[in-house]
Amino acid sequence: MNNRVRIIGFPMDLGAGRRGVDMGPSALRIAGVGEKLEQLGYIVTDGGDVPIQTPEVLTVEDARLKYLPEITKACSLLAGTVHRVLNGGEFPLILGGDHSMSIGSIAGIAAHCREYDKRLGVIWIDAHSDINTPETSPSGNIHGMPVAALLGIGAAELTEIAGFSPKLKPENIAMIGLRSVDTGEKELIRHLQISAYTMFDIDKQGIFPIVEKILESMRRNVDHLHISFDVDSVDPKVAPGVGTPIPGGLSYREAHLIMELIAESGILSSFEIAEVNPILDKHNASAEFAAGVVASCMGKRIL
């Protein structure tokens, strides 16, 4: 793994239904995510935040795609930033912000992979599958649409960020921790035969064999592995500071085991954290937890 890490903040809550996740990057910095990586021997540079407008100065033009122009602009800026970071030989650590950030971050990663003839794989750790389209979304919130957009499905403004589509193949994404999936999303996951593991699957099979199976597939089929970690994948008792808390999520140890196995695989190339909401948190506990999860994924061990 590259030992030069570049932190990129994406303080946006335009894609979400609740305010507050725009403060996620600050909360994660306060929790010492950069210092934890420096203690592991990484050279960490904080590149600051992507500039983003706030909802107070904006108007929703389309209820099916709320704040589409502004999200498109912000994600395009993020894509360019991530692309440059990877081409410069650094490891991008992107701090969100709502999960619409992935439309930009993964677009930048895909552009880099396209230039260097690399196959991109994504492990999506989330309570939600985020594969809605404007037609299937019950809310019109774009943070529920990034996976569809990256697969080339949905609004052209989102699918065409970075100038090409799709960014990702269905066989090269795996979802872990699902427990809130809309009807249209279920149909699309089945149609595309996406590898998706719900909390039922985790309870039934165990987290270790599931992650091992996913990583074995990634080792065979991809050259660049990206992790998209939504903090609401974890049970609210562990991380209460999220916009859409769903009971029955991953435990503290399950989340860390996933990350430790990813680190052990040696194929991690980029990482993002989404949906930390300090307004709903308790003493920054969720950001502290998320910073520890990042450290586990980047090589921290008990012994």
C-alpha positions in Angstrom: 0.0 0.0 0.0 1.1 3.5 -0.8 2.6 5.2 2.3 1.7 8.7 1.2 -1.9 9.6 2.2 -3.8 12.6 1.0 -6.9 13.6 3.0 -9.7 15.1 0.9 -12.8 16.6 2.7 -16.2 16.6 1.1 -18.4 18.6 3.4 -21.8 18.1 1.7 -25.2 17.3 2.9 -27.1 18.2 -0.3 -27.7 14.6 -1.1 -29.2 13.7 2.2 -32.6 14.1 3.9 -31.2 15.5 7.1 -28.7 18.3 7.8 -25.4 17.8 9.6 -23.2 15.4 7.6 -21.5 18.4 6.0 -19.6 18.6 9.4 -18.4 15.0 9.1 -15.0 15.9 7.7 -14.3 18.3 10.6 -15.5 15.7 13.1 -13.2 13.1 11.6 -10.2 15.4 11.7 -11.0 16.3 15.4 -11.1 12.5 16.0 -7.5 12.4 14.8 -7.8 10.3 11.7 -4.7 11.8 10.3 -2.7 11.4 13.5 -3.7 7.7 13.7 -2.3 7.0 10.3 0.9 8.9 11.0 1.4 6.6 14.1 1.2 3.7 11.6 4.1 5.2 9.6 2.1 7.0 6.8 3.1 10.4 5.5 -0.2 12.3 5.7 -1.1 15.5 3.9 -4.4 17.2 4.4 -5.6 18.8 1.2 -8.5 20.6 2.7 -12.1 20.5 1.5 -13.8 20.6 -1.8 -15.8 23.9 -1.9 -19.6 23.2 -1.7 -22.6 25.4 -1.5 -25.1 25.1 1.5 -28.8 24.4 1.0 -29.7 27.8 2.6 -28.7 29.6 -0.6 -30.1 27.0 -3.0 -33.5 26.0 -4.5 -34.7 22.5 -5.3 -35.5 22.5 -9.0 -36.5 18.8 -9.4 -38.1 16.8 -6.5 -36.9 13.5 -8.1 -33.2 14.7 -8.1 -32.8 17.2 -5.3 -29.9 19.7 -5.8 -28.8 17.9 -9.0 -26.8 20.9 -10.5 -25.0 21.6 -7.3 -24.2 17.9 -6.5 -23.0 17.4 -10.1 -20.7 20.4 -9.8 -19.3 19.3 -6.4 -18.8 15.6 -7.5 -17.1 16.8 -10.7 -14.6 18.8 -8.6 -14.1 15.8 -6.3 -13.5 13.5 -9.3 -10.8 15.8 -10.6 -9.1 16.0 -7.2 -9.1 12.2 -6.6 -7.8 11.6 -10.1 -4.9 14.0 -9.6 -4.1 12.5 -6.2 -3.9 9.0 -7.6 -1.9 10.1 -10.6 0.5 11.8 -8.2 1.2 8.5 -6.5 -0.8 9.2 -3.3 -3.5 7.3 -1.5 -6.8 9.2 -1.3 -8.7 9.2 1.9 -12.0 11.0 1.3 -14.0 12.2 4.3 -17.7 12.9 3.8 -20.3 14.2 3.7 -23.3 12.3 2.5 -22.9 9.2 0.3 -23.6 11.0 -3.0 -19.8 11.8 -2.7 -19.1 8.4 -4.2 -20.4 9.5 -7.5 -17.4 11.9 -7.6 -14.8 10.0 -5.7 -15.3 6.7 -7.7 -15.5 8.7 -11.0 -12.0 10.0 -10.2 -10.7 6.6 -9.3 -12.3 5.1 -12.4 -10.6 7.8 -14.6 -7.2 6.9 -13.1 -7.9 3.2 -13.6 -8.9 3.8 -17.2 -5.7 5.6 -17.9 -3.5 3.0 -16.4 -5.5 -0.1 -17.6 -6.5 -1.1 -14.1 -9.6 -3.0 -13.2 -11.6 -1.3 -10.5 -13.4 -3.1 -7.6 -15.5 -1.6 -4.8 -16.6 -3.0 -1.5 -19.7 -1.1 -0.4 -20.2 -1.3 3.4 -23.6 0.2 4.1 -27.0 -0.4 5.6 -28.4 0.8 2.3 -27.6 -0.4 -1.2 -27.8 3.2 -2.6 -28.8 1.8 -6.1 -32.0 3.8 -6.5 -32.8 5.8 -9.7 -34.9 8.9 -10.0 -37.8 6.6 -10.9 -37.4 4.3 -8.0 -36.3 6.7 -5.2 -39.0 7.4 -2.6 -37.3 10.6 -1.6 -35.4 12.1 -4.5 -32.3 12.3 -2.3 -29.2 11.6 -4.4 -27.3 9.9 -1.6 -29.5 6.9 -2.4 -28.4 6.8 -6.0 -24.6 6.6 -6.3 -24.2 2.9 -7.1 -26.8 3.2 -9.9 -25.0 6.2 -11.3 -21.6 4.5 -11.2 -23.1 1.5 -13.1 -24.3 3.9 -15.8 -28.0 4.0 -14.7 -29.9 7.2 -13.9 -29.6 10.9 -14.6 -27.0 11.6 -17.4 -25.6 14.5 -15.3 -24.5 12.0 -12.7 -23.6 9.0 -14.9 -21.4 11.1 -17.2 -19.2 12.8 -14.6 -15.6 12.6 -15.7 -16.8 12.2 -19.2 -17.5 8.4 -19.5 -19.9 5.8 -18.3 -20.2 3.3 -16.7 -17.4 3.6 -14.1 -18.0 0.2 -12.5 -19.0 -3.3 -13.6 -21.7 -5.0 -11.6 -19.5 -8.1 -11.0 -16.8 -5.9 -9.4 -18.9 -4.5 -6.6 -19.7 -6.3 -3.4 -22.1 -5.0 -0.7 -21.9 -5.8 3.0 -24.3 -5.0 5.8 -27.5 -4.3 4.0 -30.7 -4.0 6.0 -32.7 -1.2 4.3 -33.3 -1.8 0.6 -36.1 -0.3 -1.5 -38.2 -2.4 -3.8 -36.7 -1.0 -7.0 -33.2 -1.5 -5.6 -34.0 -5.2 -4.9 -35.1 -5.7 -8.4 -32.0 -4.0 -9.8 -29.6 -5.9 -7.6 -31.1 -9.2 -8.7 -31.2 -8.2 -12.3 -27.5 -7.2 -12.3 -26.6 -10.2 -10.1 -24.6 -7.9 -7.7 -22.9 -9.7 -4.8 -24.9 -8.3 -1.9 -24.8 -9.6 1.7 -27.5 -8.5 4.2 -27.3 -8.7 7.9 -29.3 -11.9 7.7 -26.5 -13.4 5.6 -24.0 -12.2 8.1 -25.9 -13.7 11.0 -26.3 -17.0 9.1 -22.9 -17.4 7.6 -20.6 -15.2 9.7 -18.6 -12.2 8.7 -15.3 -13.9 8.3 -16.2 -16.3 5.4 -18.2 -13.6 3.6 -15.4 -11.2 3.6 -12.9 -13.8 2.7 -15.0 -14.8 -0.3 -15.3 -11.2 -1.4 -11.6 -10.5 -1.1 -10.7 -13.7 -3.0 -12.9 -12.6 -5.9 -11.3 -9.1 -5.7 -7.8 -10.5 -5.8 -8.6 -12.4 -8.9 -10.5 -9.8 -10.8 -9.4 -6.3 -9.9 -6.2 -4.2 -9.7 -7.5 -1.3 -7.6 -9.7 -1.9 -4.6 -11.8 1.0 -3.2 -13.6 0.8 0.1 -16.8 2.9 0.6 -17.7 2.8 4.3 -21.0 4.4 5.4 -21.0 4.7 9.2 -24.7 3.7 9.3 -23.6 0.1 8.4 -22.8 -0.2 12.1 -25.4 -0.6 14.7 -26.5 2.8 16.2 -25.5 1.6 19.6 -21.9 1.8 18.3 -22.2 4.8 16.1 -25.3 7.0 16.9 -24.2 10.0 14.8 -25.6 9.1 11.4 -28.5 10.6 9.4 -30.3 7.3 8.7 -29.8 5.0 11.7 -31.1 1.5 11.3 -31.1 -1.0 14.2 -29.4 -4.3 13.9 -26.2 -3.3 12.1 -22.6 -4.5 12.3 -21.0 -4.8 15.7 -17.9 -3.0 16.7 -15.8 -6.2 16.2 -17.4 -7.2 12.9 -16.6 -3.7 11.5 -13.0 -3.9 12.6 -12.6 -7.5 11.4 -13.8 -6.5 7.9 -11.2 -3.8 7.9 -8.4 -5.9 9.3 -9.0 -8.6 6.6 -9.0 -5.9 3.9 -5.7 -4.6 5.2 -4.3 -8.2 5.3 -5.3 -8.7 1.7 -2.7 -6.0 0.6 -4.9 -4.8 -2.3 -6.5 -1.7 -0.8 -5.9 1.4 -3.0 -8.4 4.1 -1.8 -10.9 4.7 1.0 -13.8 6.9 1.8 -16.1 7.5 4.8 -19.6 8.7 4.5 -22.5 10.0 6.6 -20.9 11.0 9.9 -23.4 13.4 11.4 -22.0 15.3 14.5 -25.4 17.0 15.2 -26.8 13.5 16.0 -23.7 12.2 17.7 -22.7 11.8 21.3 -19.3 13.4 22.2 -18.0 12.7 18.7 -18.2 8.9 19.4 -19.1 8.0 15.8 -16.2 10.0 14.3 -13.9 8.5 16.9 -15.1 5.0 15.9 -14.8 5.8 12.2 -11.3 7.0 12.6 -10.4 3.8 14.4 -11.9 1.8 11.5 -9.8 3.6 9.0 -6.7 2.8 11.1 -7.7 -0.9 11.1 -8.1 -0.9 7.3 -4.7 0.8 7.0 -2.9 -1.8 9.0 -3.4 -1.2 12.7 -3.2 -4.5 14.7 -3.7 -5.4 18.4 -0.3 -7.2 18.4 
